Amino acid sequence: MALTRDQFDVIANSYNDRQLNNKIKLNRRIEEVYEKIPLIKDLDGRIGVLAGRALRLSLSGNSSAKDTLREDIALISEQKKAALLAGGYSADYLDEIFTCPKCKDTGFIDGKPCECLKAEVVRLLYSRSELKEILERENFDTFEYDLYSDDYIDPDTGISAAENIDAVVDHCHYFINNFDKTFDNLLFYGRAGTGKTFLINCIAKELIEKSYSVIYLSAVQLFDLLADYSFKRSNTTIYRQISFDELLRCDLLIIDDLGTEMSNSFTESSLFDCLNERLIHQKSTIISTNFSLQELQQKYEERIFSRTAGNYTPLKIFGDDIRIKKKFTI
């Protein structure tokens, strides 16, 4: 459950808010019950006095007297429950309130993350990835293999689009299943409309569900963001609120449509620094582009191409234009 410092702070604050809100709710219940059933206020007062005595006896080592006081406290507690029931309340109405009784709103059980914490992390990661609605539509469950034809043969490899997509999807699953064991980066390439972004979204959904932090940016958005950092520009656009630390340290950075950005010395230098920093810290990156490998080599300076060629697994996707095929399929 790797989180950036900013993400950890968001989660920690949510648990602090949860605990505070539950304390406020309990205090309101106490005030309500004390007003309606004054006897319970008296019983709570007696329990408080006896608990104080028991603590002092425990510190002095007088265990027998302490045990007697505990029995008295238990008896008064039963009287309190009876009074609550008689007043129309449940016996546990004044017990501590927890949103998650399993971990008592700490997020951990015996030092291990509670299911509620895992769910909270997933919710945060979805919100930060800006992908939630897209991933509900585009995932492995909705992936359509029949859009890739056995008749479409790639002239470079002699492999059909159907055979190729099977191999690509298999590698995607391997990437996901070994994400915490093997450091890898992926480069999806091929002409527009062949399903590169769809497959990337499939990977993103699976990893977010496993509580990995995923940031998705188009190439244009990435360079806007890098310019903001470099020139200290402020912007309220949602994706531009991603911190520099998050960009470099998130478990998976997705850069979609590389090559659509305006290319200049700044963008090339920024891209190299970003990719290089993530390689140094072994943080995975997925890039998609409509360019061929040869076109990428021509478009970007040698150090960028060598970085991607040497450290990324290239996955070519080809076939009919899926968008056109879907449009005319009845």
N, C-alpha and C positions, 0 to 999 in steps of 0.2 A: 504494500500500500504506500507507494512512493508519492509524497506530496511536496510541493514547494513550500517555502516558509509562508508565503501569502495564503496559500490554500489551507495550510495547517491552522493558521490564525483564524480563518473563516470558520472552520469546523469547530475549533475550540470555543470561539465566541458563541456559536450556535448552541453548544452544550451549556455554557454559562447562562445564556438566556433561558434555556429550557429549565435549568435548576431554579433560577430566580423566579420565573413565572409560576412554577409549581409551588414555591414557598409563599408567594403572594396569594395564590389560590387557597392554600392551606390556612393561612392567617385569616382570610375572609371567612372560611368555614368555622374556624375557632370562634371568631367574633359573633357569628350568627348563632352558633350553638350555645355559647355562654349567655347570650341574651335570652334565648328561648328556654334553656335548661340551666339555671344557676348552679344546681347541684354539681354539674360536671366541672364547672370552674373550681369549685371547692375540692373536688376529688383530684383534679390536676395539681392544685396547690399542695395537697397532702402527698401526692406522688413525688413532686419536686423536692419537698422537705426530706422525705425518706431516701430518695436517691442521693441527696447530698450527704446524708449520714452514712449511707452504704459506701460511698466513695471514700470518706474519711476513715471508716473502719477498715476498708480494703488496704489503704495506705499504711495503716498502723499494724496490719497483720492479724486483726481480730476476725477470723473467718467465720466463726460460729454465729456471732452477732450479726455479721453481714448477711449470712444466709437467712436469718430470721427476718431481717428487713426486706430481703428479696421476696420472701413469702408474703409479707404484708403488702408489698407493692403489687404483687400478682393478684392478691385478693381485691385490692382497690381497683385495679385495672378491669377485673371482671365486673365489679359494680358499675364502673364507667360504661362498659359495653352494654350492660343491662339497661342503664339509663338512656343511652342512645337509642336502643331498640324501642324502648317505651315511648320515646319522643318522636318516633317515626323515621329515624335515621338507620343506616346500616351500621353494623358493629365496627366497621373499619373506616367510618366516615372521617375520623380525625387522625388516621394514620398518615405517615408521610406519603406524598404523591409523587409518583415517578411516571414519566412518559414511557420509559422502558424498565419494567420491574426486574428484568434479567440482570442488567448491569447497574441498576439504580442511577441511571443517567450519567455514568462516568465514561461510557464508551468502551470499557474493557471488563473482561471477566478472567480472573487469574492471569492478568498480564497480556491476554490475547484480545484482539479486536472483537467486540460484540457485533452481532448481525445488524443491529441498529446503526452502528458506526460505519459498517461497510455500505449500508444503504445510503447513509448520509453522504459518504464520499462519492458514491456513484451519482447521486443527485447533483452534487457540486460539479463533478467532472462533466456531466451532461450540459449543465448551464454554462460552464466555461468553454466547452467545445463548440457551442452554438449549433449543434448537430441533432438535437433530440428529435425534432419533427422529421427531419430528413431520414434519420436512422430507423424511424418507425416504418418508413416506406422502403428504404433501401438496405437490405441485410441478406444474409445467406438464405433465410427462409423464403424470400421473395425473388431470389436470383433465378433467371430464366435461361437455362442451358440451351433450350431449343432455338434461341435467337442466333446461335452460332452454328453455321451450316457445315455439313460434311462435304458439301460440294465446293465450298470456298477454300481454295488451296493457296497457301503462301508460296510465291515463286522462289523465295530465298531459302526456305527450309523444306518445302514439299509436304508440309504438315497441314491438315485441314484446320479450319477455325474451331471446329468442335473438339478435335483432339487437343489443340493448343489450350483452349480455355479450361479443359479438364486438368491439364498439367499446371496451369497458372493457379487455379483455385486450390489444388492440392498444396502448392507451395505457400499460398496464403494461410491455409490451415496450419501448415508446419511452422510458419512464422509466428502465428498466434500461440500455438501450443508450446513453443520453445522460447517464448519472449523473455522469460526470466532466466533462461539457461544459456542462450546463444545470442550474442550481439550481432544484429544484421540490419541492413538498410535495403529498401526496395526502390527500384526505378521502373515505373510503369510507362511504357512508351508505345506509340501507335497513333494512327490518324484519329481525328475527332469522331465521336459517335460510336466508339467500339466498347464502351463500358468501363473505362479506366476508373473514373470517379465513383461509379457504383461499387466496384470491387474495393476501392479504398474505404468507402463508407462501411462496407461489410466488416473489414478489419477493425475499423474504429469502434464500431458497436461492440464487437466481441471483447476488445481490450478494455473499453470503458466499463463493461459489465464485470470485468475482472478487477476493477478498481485501479486501473492504470490511468494516468493523466494524459489526455490527448488534446492537442491543439490543431485545429484545421484552419488553414489560411490559403486563399488563392495567392498566386505569385504577386499580383498587384497589391493585395492587402499586406503581404509580408514586407514588401519594400516601402510601403507607406509607413508601416510600423517601425521599421529600421530607421527611416528618415526622422520620424518623431523622436526616437531615442538619440540619434546623432545630433539633431539640431534643437533638442529640448523643447519640442513643440507639444502643446497640450491639445487633446481632442477628446470629445465625449462619445465618439462612436464606440459601440460595444467592443468590437474586436481590438480597438486601439487602447483599451483599458488593460490589455494583457501586459504584465510587467516583463521587463527584460529578463529577469531571473526565470520567470515561467517559460519564456520562449526558448531559453537555452537549456533549461533543466527538466522540462516536461518529459515524461516517459516516451511519448511519440509525438513528433512534429510532422504534420502533413502539409506539403506544399503542392497545391494543385495548379495545373496549367502553367508550369514553368515555361517561359519563353514569350508569354503574353505581355510581360512588363516592358516598359521603356528601358532599353539597355544603355548604360553609360558606365563610366569608371566607378561612380559611387555604388550603383547597384551590383556590379560585379565584385567589387571589394567587399561590400556588405554581405553578399551571398557567400563568398568564400569564408569570411570570418565566422558567420553563423554555422555553416556546415562543418567547418574545421573545429569549432568549439564543441559542437555536439559529438563529433568523432572522438575528440580527446577525452570527453567524459563518458563515452560509450552510451549515448542517448540516441535511440533509433529515430531515423527520419525516412519518410516515404515521399517520393517525388513523382508527379505525373506530368507528362508532356506530350504534345502532339508532334514533336520533332522526332526524327530518327536519330540514332546514335551519331551518325555522320554529321547531321545538321546541328546537333548539340555541340559537337567538337568544333564546328565552324563558327557557331554563334558565341561561345564563351571562351575565355582565355584558357590556356593550357592547364594552369594549376587547378581551375575549377573542374574541368573535364576529367583530369587525372584523379581528382578526389572522388568524383562520382563513379568513374569507371573502375577504380581500384577498390572501392569500399561499398559499392551497392550491387545488389543482385538485379540484373536487368530482366524485366518481364515484358515481352512484346505481346500486345493484344491486337488481333486483326480480325477482320470479318466485314460483313455488311454494316452500313450505318444503322445502328439499332433504333435511333430516333425516327428515321424514315421508315424502317421496317415495321415498327409498332404503329406508326400513323396509318399505314396502308394495309395493316393486317386486320381482317374482319373476324 
